[in-house]
Amino acid sequence: MGLLDPELAQWTLDQARQLGASAAEVLFASGESIAAGVRLGEVEKLKSSRERRLGLRVFVNHASATASTAELERDSLEGFIQNTVAMARLTAPDPFSGLPEPQRHAQDLPDLELIDSERGIVGADDALELARAAEKAALGADPRIRNSEGGEFHSGLYSLLFANSNGFAGEYSATSFNLGAAPIAQSDDGRMQQGYWYTASRHFRMLEDAEAVGRTAAARALRRLGARKIKTTRLPVVFDPDMAASLLRALAGAASGPALYKGASFLAGKLGEQIMTSNVTIQDDGRRRAGLGSKPFDGEGLATNRKSLVEKGVLQTYLLDCYSARKLKLEPTGNASRGVGEIPGVSPTNFYLEPGPYTPEQIIKSVKRGLFVTELIGFGVNGVTGDYSRGAGGLWIEDGELTYPVQEITIAGNLKEIFMSIEMIGNDLKWRAATVSPTLKIAEMMIAGE
């Protein structure tokens, strides 16, 4: 699948100007994907899709409107553009809206190795074979693995072209691959527990082996068998990497421009202040090679970049698009994100907490009594106050050893206190998503049980 037509993009912008828009931007997206799923070896899902869409945002002075269409012939687009300009005239002006200043546009668009040119889209037969292999390995790992929610493989290829009437035009393509398995373990008393594991990458060759994915998923299901309840207490809590990443996502939300200008963030007014322990540095790197969050320019045509959100515990910057930067009287940070036909929002790119010196085993060994969190349930984070309360499950730590699984508990605290209580940071950072963390040890949290 080739890139979309730059000439059509320019024609769309010219038409918008001729019809009365003072400024405009256009986003083309084309994509194809395949999703294959099996359960107990039988095909449960096989879906292939292909799509092309055009998104247009027009400004009539400081009033704007956004729309999208799948009709990409010029005859159809003329009416679409005219209607979008007419909608803009009906909306209230906003003095903070508008295109970026031309000097802010990305000047260099490096090849970030986002596309697997060797593999491209994986065919249906191969996709099903990979899903089956992962599930089969899980089912064969232990006699107690007696059922399965299935194995799934996803493969995608997309291209983006973005241009605006201030002279910016840029395009790139990317691939993605994801393989996962979800086996179910059953104990002698009939109780069942599900495990899950996955691997994801821009490049097919960087995926974990399908059999390894299945075996890991099985091990995660087995370790949940025989779960107990515990008494309510306050003790150290260790977050495994996936659960620690959820803390980073909460931080990114609080550091985003919209939360800040709406007065809905506990990080408001905290720039330059110590918000975490001094052993913590958190980076946002939009130009990481082959990163799942990488792109050469953001949703407004600004260069992506690598920056420290937190440096040795001190909050260095927020995550801002142009609109939120203007409202907050700050500089945009290259973190605008958007879908086709949507106004820009804000999101991190490749967002990670820098690894520390400790192995996960050393971190667990440092805990006399406490909880190793391996799952979180629900969403209980108040971005305004930082209050944090989530259902959880994991493994109980006794005398530095993982002893038995625990479930039906809640962990609670306040993110401001949690971030100031990070005692140990693991050396086990792995890139399986756009937001990642190593293992983290929190000095103390409330663990609510019986």
N, C-alpha and C positions, 0 to 999 in steps of 0.2 A: 504494500500500500504506500503510495507516494505522498509527499507533502501536499498541502492544499494550495490553491492558486493565489499567488501574491497580487496578480493583476485584478482579480475579482475583489480582493480586500481593498485595494486602492480605489477601484470603481465605486465600491460601497461607501467609502469615506467621502469621495467626491460628490456622490448623489446626496448624501446627508447634508453636506454644506450647501449644495444648490437648492435644497428644499427648505433651508432656513436654519439649520443647526449651526451654532457658533463653534462647536467642536464635536468630535465623535471618536469612538474607538470600536474596533471590530475584533472578535475572537472567533476563529475557525477551529473546530476540533473534529477529527476523524478518528475512528477507532474500530478495532475488531477484537473479539475475544472468544474463548472457548472455556466452558466450565463442565467438568466431568465428575460425576459422583457415583460411587458404588456402595452397596451395603451387603455384607455377607457374600461378596464376590459378584453379585448381580448388579447390572446397570440400573441406577436409580435416577440419575440426571445426566443429560447430555444436551448442552445448550450452546449454540453458536450465534453470535450477533455481529452486526456490522452497522455502523452509524456515522453520519456526517451532519454536523449542525453549525449554524452561524449565530453568534450572539452579537448584538449591537447595543451600545450605549451612546446616546446623543445628549448634547447640552444645548439649551437655548439660554444663553447667558449662564445664570447659576441654577436654572431649573433643568432637570434631567429625567430621562426615561430609559428603561432597559427592556429588551425583548429578545426572543430567539426564534429560529425557524429551521426546518429541515429542507425547505424549498430553496435550492441554490441556483436556479435559473434566473437570469437578469430580469426577465419579464415579471416573474413572481416577486422578486426582491424589490422592485420599484414601489409597489404598493405597501410592502412590509416596512420599507424605510420611511415612506411618507406617513404611515400610521404611527411609527415610533416618534417621529418629530412632532406630530400632532399631540401625542400623549405628553411629551415634555412640556409643551406650551400650557398644558392643563395643570401641571404640578407646581407646588410652591417652591420658590427659589431658596437655595441654601448657600449662604456665603462661603461655606467651607468646601463645597463640592467643586469639581473641575479636574482637568487633566494635570498630570505632573508638569512642572516646568521642563522645557526641552533639555536643559543642561543636566537634569537628573537621570535621563535615560541611560540604559546600559550601553556602553561604548564597545565593549568586547563581549562576544558570545562564544565562550570556549566549548569545545567538545568534551562533555562530562562523562562520556562512555555510558550513556543511558540506554542505548539500544543494543540488543544482542543480534548483530547482523548475521551471525552464523546460524542461529536457530529460528528467530522470528516466532510466529505462532506455532505452537505444538499441535500436531494433527490429532483427530479424535481417537484413533486407535492407540497412539502413544499416551495420550492423556488418560484414557481408561486404564491402560497397563500400569501407569505410575500410581494411580489411585488404588488399584487392586494390590499392587506390590506393597504399598504402605499398610493397607488394612490387613493383608495376609500375614505380614511380619508381626503385626500387633496381636492377631488372633493366635499365632503360633508361639508367642513368647512365653506363655505360662498356661497351665490347665485351668487356672482360675479366670482367665479371659474367656468369657462364655458368650459374649454378644458384642454388637458394634453399632454405633451410630453412623459408621461408614468411613470411607476414605474419599478425599476430594482433591482435584487438581484444577488450578485456574491458570490460564495463559492469556496475556493481553498485549496488544501493540497499539499505540496511539500516537497521533501527530497533532501539534498545536501551531497555529500561526496567529500572532497578535500584532495589530498595527493601530496607530492613532493619527489624528490629523495634525499633531505637532511634529511629525516626521519620524516617529519610531516604527520599525518593523522588525520582527524577529520570529524565528520558528525553530522547533526541535521535535524529535521523535523519541519515544521511550518504550521499552518492553518491561513486562513484569511476569513473574512466575511464583506460584504459591502451591505448596503441597502439604496436606494435613491428614491426620487420622484421629478417630475418636472411639477407642475401644471401651468396652464395659466389663469390669471385673465383678465377680460374685463370690462372696464368702460362703462358708459351709452353712451358715444360718440363713442364707438366701438374700442377704442384703447386697445391694449393687452400688457400684461407684464408677463414674465415668472419668476417663483421662483424656487428655488432648495434647497434641504437639504438632508443630508446623515448621516449615522452612520457607523462606521467601527471599527473592533476589531479583535484580534487574537482568542478571545473566544466568542462563540455565545451568551452566557448568558449576556455578557457585552454590547451587542448592545442596542441602544434605542428601545423602543417599536415601532412597525411599524406604529401604529396610531399617535404616537407623531411625528414621522418623517414626515408623511403626513401633519399634522396640522402646523408644523413649516414651511414646504415648502410653504403651502398656505399663511401663514402670510407674508412670504417674498415676494410672488408675489403681494399680496394686497397692501403692503406698497409702491410699485413702481407705483401704479396707480396715474394719475394726475401729472406726472413729469413735471418740469419746467426747463427752462434754466436760467442761472444767468450771471451777468456781471463779466468780468475778475477782479480778486482782489487777494490780499495776506492776508491770514487769517489762524488761527489754523486749523489743519486737524486731525481728530480722525480716526484711522484705526480700523475696527472691527477685531476680532481675525484671521479670515481667510485671510483678506487682510494684516494684520500685518505679518502673516507668510510668505507672499511673499517677504517682506523686508528681512526676515531671509534667505530665499533661495538665494537672491542676495548677501547677506553677505557671505554665505557658498561658493558660486561660486568664489567670490573674494579671499577667504581664502584658496582655493584649490591649491595644488601643481602645476598642469599643468598651471593654469592661472598665477601663480607667476613666474615659470621659463621661460614662454613665454613672460614675460614682459607685460601681459595683465590684471594687477590687480592694483587697486588704493590702495591696502593694502601692496604692496611691500615695504619692509624696515620699516614696522610699528610695528614690535614686540616690546612689552614693552611700547608702546606709548598709550596715551589717544585717542581713536577713537570714543567713545560714552560718553554720560553723565554718571556721577558716580553712578546713580541709576540703571544702566543696568548690569546684569550678564547673560551670555549666555552659556549654557551647551550643551555638546554632550555626550550622555550616551548610549553606545552600549550594555550595560548589564541591561537595565531597564527591570523589570519583565513584560513579555507579551507585550513588546513594538513592535509597527509595524516596527520599524527600528532595532530591536535587533537581535544579532547573537553572538554566543560564540567566533567566530574568524572571521577575515576579509578575503578579497579575496586573500590574500597571506599566510594565516595561522598564522597571528599575533593576539595576544589577543586584543579583543575590550576592551573598558575602558570608564570610566567617567572622563571628563576633562572640564575645563572652557576655552572656546575659548576667551570669554571676561569676565573679573572680575572687577566689579565696574568701567566699562568703559574702562579698559586697555586691549589691545590685548595681550593675553598670549601665543597663539600657532597658528599654521596653521593646515590644514588638509592634511596629506601627506601619500602617499604610499611609497614603498621602492625606486622606480625609482625617483620620484620627490624629495624625501629626499636626495638622493645621489647628484642630480643635484644642490640642494640648500645648500648642506653641513649641513643638519639638521638631526634630528632623525625621523624615521617614526612614525606615530601616531595611527596605527591600523584602518585606514580609507580607505583601498583599497576596491574597489567594482568591480564586474565583472559579465558579462554574460557568458554563455557557449560558448567557442570558441572565446572569446575576451581577449585582454590584460587588465591588471588591470587599472582601473580608480580611481577616488577619489570621495567620497561622504560622507556627514554626516550620522550619524546613527539616534538616537532619538535626534533631535536638537531643543532646546527650550529656550525661554527667560523667566527667572524666574519671577513669578508673583509678583506684587506689592501690595500696601495696599488699592487701590481704587476700588470701584464698578464701573461698566460701567456707571451707572447713575450719580455717583459723577463726573466722568470725563466729561461727556456731560454737566452737570450743571456748570462746571467751564468755559465753552466756552460762551462768549458773542455773537459772531457771528462766524460761521465757518461751516465746512463740516464734516459729518460722512460718511466715505467711506465704502460701502458695496459691491462694485464690481469694478474690474479692467479689462481693455480690452487691448489686444495686449501686446507686449513686447518691452519696451523702456528703457532698462537699459544698459549703457555703462560701462562695467567692467573695462576698462582702466582708464577712467576719473571719474567714479562715477555719471555721468550725468543721471538723472532720469526723464522720461516723459511718462505718461501712460494715456490712456483714462479711465474715471472713471464715476461712478454713486453712488448715495447714498441719504442721507437725510440732509436737511439744518438745521443747529442749529441756533436758535434765542433766546437770553436771557436764555440760558441753557436748551432749550426745542427742541426736534425734531419736526419740523414744517411741511415740505412738501418735497416730493422726487425731486431730481435733476438728470438730465442726460445730455448727449452730452457735457461733460466737459473734461478737461485734467488737471491733477495735475503734477507739475513739480518742480524740485529742483536738488540738488546734494546729493548723499548718504552720503558723508562726512559731509555735513551740516545737513541733516535729522537726522543722528545718533547722532549728537551733540546737537540736539534740542528736544530730547525725554523728555517731561516735566512730564508726568504722566503715570504710568503703572497699568493696571487693575489686579484684583484678580481672573479673569475668565479664567484661563488656563484650556483647555479641550483637552484630547488626542484622536483626531479622525484621526490623520495622523502621519507621522514620523517627520515632521517639524511643530511645533505649537508655538503660541504666545498668550498672553492675549491682551486685548484692549490696544492700544497705542495712546497717544496724542502727536502730533508734534507741536511745538510752532508756526510755520508759514511755509506755502508753497504757491507757485503760483498756483492759481486756474483759469484756462483759460476757459472762457465761450464766451458769445457774445461780 
